[in-house]
Amino acid sequence: MRTALILTIAILVWGSAAYAQEPRAYVEGTAGFSSLTGGTTGNATGEIGIRVAPRVMLFGNVGRMHDAESSALQSSFNDAITALAANDLTATGTVRTPLWYSLGGARINLANRSAIMPYVFGAVGFAHLAPSVRFLYDSGTTLTGDTATLGDDITGQVETNGFFTAPATTIGLMLRTGGGVQVPLGKHLLGNVGYSVSRISADNPLHAQDVTFGVGVKF
């Protein structure tokens, strides 16, 4: 009995230590939400990391925010809707600013006696903002005089007649810093919960707070 107990304890200690070991590399996918001025949007990221020194990982990732919610773009859209109404054309529509980004940085794993590993990180890269605006016919006289039905896309007409200027895509510097905890889920699986803050340089700089939950494979 004593021998079996010692053997069991040894196996458990060895297993916990193996889980706690830093991975040589990892591949991870995360999803969560980003809080920006004016609202909250979903985000997702794919990341690859490799250990270059004890407790130091270098990583690169590609991610996407569903909508960066530009207040300036929304204001221009509202002005166009008002101007169209003054010309006996009622329209609705959608305004979105999807944002893709790519970052590279370093992650520092903090000392911890349990299998759960806290970390902090910093990263820099670029964000690509691709604003999209659609005007949809509701009622009234179209700008071309043609017959239209509810929901028809009249974006081209609105832009051609000078009521709205299509927004250009932009690329800006992106900085991100934060931290989290990495949790072993198995011999080669890991979970991750993270928090970060980001700044994106644009005509109107964007600031975001991100909470993410991820699953990955470690090597």
Secondary structure, DSSP 8 states (H G I E B T S, - for coil): -HHHHHHHHHHHHHHHHHHHS--SEEEEEEEEEEEETTEEEEEEEEEEEEEEETTEEEEEEEEEES----HHHHHHHHHHHHHHHHTTEEEEEEEE--EEEEEEEEEEE---SSS-EEEEEEEEEEEEE--EEEEEEEEE--SS-----TT-B-HHHHHHTTS------EEEEEEEEEEEEEEE-SSSEEEEEEEEEEEE-SSS-EEEEEEEEEEEEE-
